[in-house]
């Protein structure tokens, strides 16, 4: 019998979710919207310092609506971090706009403020107008250098739409990720910090933005006694059932953050000294990652094994790992998009691996992962 599967990041229930779901059934609020949606939005808003939040069907929907609220239209350009999941970039195309990809800096793995300014200046030179918005990502829970990114954005008067899908609970200089930009997106996919089985949210700067987002998310129905539409709308709202799961998950969010951080530090401690392995770590005390996923870089010259060889060894031991995101500028679908970079994201993609990091992992599970990594190094004679 093979050992039990260790997954990359499974959802972990609090036990409170069923209470809110049952409440929805008992009161017949099983349709979209309802008391759970309202309460979940308030929970999230309070957590993020009082910002208005709109619960939606996905984090991708949140980015799409955020772009619409920022006035992004066909023919516009939007700057997006290249080193990220496709959901950060695809909504730019939904809006009819064109993505411009910018590389990462080495410490946080997030968008480089220097390359960001270079891209803005070059797009102005080439197109005669500045990009319409900037989408930085707090990758794997690590806060971006958001102070410098915002400084560049203010200099050229370009709004920032934070992609905080992976960083709920992370902080920069004491402020929660998702509370910096004019707008921000959250994700509650099954492997995120909390889940609603799927879903996301748009974090707004003011109530008027939130009302407009709700309008677009409910098919843009005009205030008339019949169905009338003067704008194109979308079916993007979260259901009352899913929001009930989210309310239960909010009760364990802090515990999930604490556990993922603890797992990260176990890995760091137990793998210390292995040649050719380094971690994505907080660069300074201003950064406080939730460590959504613990990520390592594997240098074959020192380790004797590549990240992909290590991934296959882990899979043979029934342990799920995952390569780092393939940068957007390397994706076939975006082969013609402008890119401003220095090779950082390509370097990380070629050498990176995400380790199992879910809050349901036991210390014994983490030790098993560590043991297989050490076994892989023993095979190469590097341990």
N, C-alpha and C positions, 0 to 999 in steps of 0.2 A: 504493500500500500504506500503510495506517495505521501509525503507530509502534507498537512492542510495548506491550502492556498493562502499566501499572504498577498493581499491586494494593495494597490498603490494608495488608495484613499477612499474608503467606504464611508457612507453616511452613518451617523450614530444618533440614535433617538434618545430623547430625554425621558420619555414616559408620559410627558404632559400633552403630546401631540393629539392623542386619541380623545382627550377631554374636549378640545376645541373642535375637532372634527365631529364628534358626537353632538356637540352643542349645535353645530350647523345643521345636522340632520334633524335634531329634535325641534328646531325652530323653522325647518324647511328652507334654510338659507343655503341651498346646494347650488344655486345658480351663481354666475359671476357676480362679484362685488358682495357686499354685506358687512356685518359687524367684524368678522375676522380680518377682512381687508383693512378696514379703518383702524383697528387696533394694531395690526402688524405695521402699518405705515407709521403710526405714532411711536411704537416701540423703536423702530429704526431711526426715525427723526430725532427722538430723545437721545439715542445712543450717539448720533452724529452731531450733537450740540444744538439741536432745535431746528434743523433744516427741514423744509417740506419734502416728503418722499412720496413717490407714486409707485405702487406695486404693479408689476407687469409680468408678462408671460415668459420673459427671458432677459438676460443681460444684453443680448444682441438687440432686442427691441428697444431697450433703454438707450443704447448708443444711437440707434436710428432716430428715435424721437428727439434725443438731445441735439442731433444735427439739424433736424427740422426746426426746433426752437431757436437755434442759432442762425437760422436763415440760409442754411446751405442749400444750394440749388444746382440744377444741371449746368455743367461747365465750370463750376467752382473747383478749387483745389483744397484738399484737407491734408494737413501733415499728420502722419501716424507713425508711431514707433514700429520699426520693422521686426524687432525681436519680440514676437507675441503670437497669440492664437489668431486664426483667421477671423474670428468674430469681432476683433477690434477694427478690422479694415473693411469687411464686407458691407457694413451699413453705409459706408461712404459711397459705394457703388449703388446701393438701393436708392440713395438720394439723387443719383444722376451725376454725382461729382467724381473727381479723380483723386486717388490717393497719391501722396508724395511720401516716400518712406525715408526715415532717418535712423541711423545706426545708434547703438548703445555706447555708454561709457563703461569702463572695465569694473568699477567697484560695485555698483548697484545692478548692473546689467540692463539698466533702463535708459531711456532716450538721453542722448548727450546734449546738454545745453549749448555747447559750442557748435556742434554740427547742426543743431536746430536753428541757430541764428544764421549759420552759413546757408542753410536751405532756404530760409525766408528771403534773404537778400538775393539769392540766385533766382528764386521764382519771380520776385519782383522784376529783376533784370530781364528775365526771359519772357514773362507773360504780361508785364505792365501792371500787374495787380498782386496784392499780397494774398496768401492762403486765407481761407475763411475761418478755419478752426484748427486747433492742435489737440491731438489725442495722445497723451502720455499714458503709459501703463505701469502700475506698481506690480512688477512681475514676480510671481511665486511668493507674493506677500511682502517683498522688499520695497519700501517706499522709494520712489524716484527722487531725484534732487529737485524737489518741487519748488523750493524757494528760487532757485536759479531759473527753472523753467518758467515760472510765473513772471520773473523779472524780464525775461526775453519777450514773453507774451505781452506784457504791459508796454514794453518799449515800442512794439509795433501794433499795439491795440488789436490783438487777436485773442478771441476767447479760448479758454481751455476746457475741454471735456475730459475729465479724469476717467480712465478705465480702472476702477477699483474692484473688478470682479474677483480678483484673487487675494485682496488685501483687507477684507473686513476685519477690523480690530487692530490693524497695523497703525503705527503712529510716526509722524515726523515732527520733531521739536514739540512734542506733547499734544499735537493735534491729529485727530483721526484722519486716515486716508479716506477719500470720498467727501471731504469737507473743505477742499482747497479750491477747486475749479469753479467756474460759473455753474457747471453741471457735472454730474458724475454718474457712473453706472455701477450697479452691484449685480452679482450673480448668485443664484441659489440652486445651481445645478447639483446633481447628486454627490459630487466629490468636493464641493466647496466648503467653506468654514461652517455654514449652516445650509440646510436644504429645505426647499418646499416641494421636493420631488422634481422640480424644474422651476424656472421662474427667475425673476430679476427685479430690479427697481431703478428708477431714475431719481437721483438726489438733485433737488432744485435750489436756487438761491432765494426765491421768494414765492409767496402763494400764487401770484398771477401766472408764473411759469408752470407751477404744479397744475393749476386749473386748465391751462392750455394743453399740457401733456395728457391729462385725463380726457380732454375733448378729442384729441387725435387718437388716443388709445381705444376709444369707444365709437369708432366709425365716423367721427366728426359730425355727429347729428346736431343740426341746428335746433334752437329752442322754439319749436313749432309743434302744434297739436298733431302733425303728421310727420312722416319721415322725409326730411328735407336736408340736403347736403350742399353746401357751397364750397367745401374743401374736401380733398381726399383724406379719408380716415383709415384706421387700422384696427384690427381685432387683437389688441395687445394687453388687455387687462388681466390681472391675476384672478383666479377663481377664489371664492370664499373658502372652499375646502383646502386648497393649497396654502392659503394664508393661515389657516388653522394650524397646519404643520409648522409654518414659520413662527407662529406665536410660541409654540412649544419649544422650538429650536432656540429661540432667543433666551430661554431660561438656562441653556447650557453653553451659550456662545463663549463666555469667559473661560469656562472649563475646557472647551475645545481649543481655544488659543493657548491656554496653559499647557495642555497635553502636547500639542504640536511643537511648542517651544521646547518642552522637556525631551521629546524624541530627538529633536535636532541636536540638543546638547549631548545626549547619549551617543549619537553617531559621532559627533566631533571628538568626544573623549575617547571612545573605543577604537576609532580609526586613526587617532593621532599617531604620527610616526610612520605611517605607511607612505612609502615614496610615491610621488606622482599624483597624490589626491589632494584637492583643495575644495573648500566649501564656499557657497554664497553666504557671507556673514554681514552683520551690521557694520558699516564702515566707521561710524562714530557713535557717540552716545545720543545724538539727535535721531538716529534711526532705530526703530523698534519693530522689527518684522514679526508678523504672526507665524512665520515659517510654515505657511500653508503646505508647501512641499520642500523637503530638504533636498538640495541639489548639490552635486559634486562635479568637479572637472577632473578628468583622468588623462594624464600626460603619459602616452605610451613609452616614450623614451626612458622615463623613470619608473613607471609602473610595470612595464613589460606586457601590458594588456591594454586594448582600446576600450573605450566606453561601450561600444557595441558588442565586443567580445564579452565584456563583463555582463552586459544585459542578457546575452544568450546563456551564460553560465547560471545567472540568477533564475532565468526561466526554466532551465533544466532542473532546478531545485524548487520549482513551483512558487517562485517569488516574482511578483509583477514589478517591473520598473518601467521607465519611459524615457526616451531621448528628450532633450530639451527641444523647445519649439523650433521648427524650421523657419528661418526668417522669411518675412513676406516678400522681400525683394528677390528671393530665390524660388518662390512659388511660380509654377508655370502660368497660372491665371493672371499673375501680376508682372509678367516678364517685361512689359513695356513701360512700367511705371517709373518715374524718376526716383533715384536713390542717392542719398548722401551718406557716405560711410567711410570707415577706415579698417574694416575687416573684423571688428570686435564680435559682432553677432555670429559671423561665420565661424570664427574660432571657437566660440562657446558651443554652437550647434554641433560641431564636429567632435567635441570632447566631453559633452555634458550628459548627465544622467540624473533623473529624479528617483529618489528612493522612497519606499513605502513610508507614509507619514500620517495616516489617518488616526483620529483620536481613539479608535477602538483597539488599536494595536497595544499589546501587552509588552512589558519589558522583555519577556521571553521571546516574543516575536522579533523585536528589534535586535536582540542578541543573535537570533538565528540569521537575520540579514547580515549582521556584522561578521558572523562566522563564515558565511559563504563568500563574502568579499575577501576575507583573510585567506580562505581556501584558494580563491582565484589567484591571489598574490603568491601563495606558497607554490602553486603549480609553475609559476614563472620564475621562482627563485628570488623574488623581489621582497619577500617578507622576512 
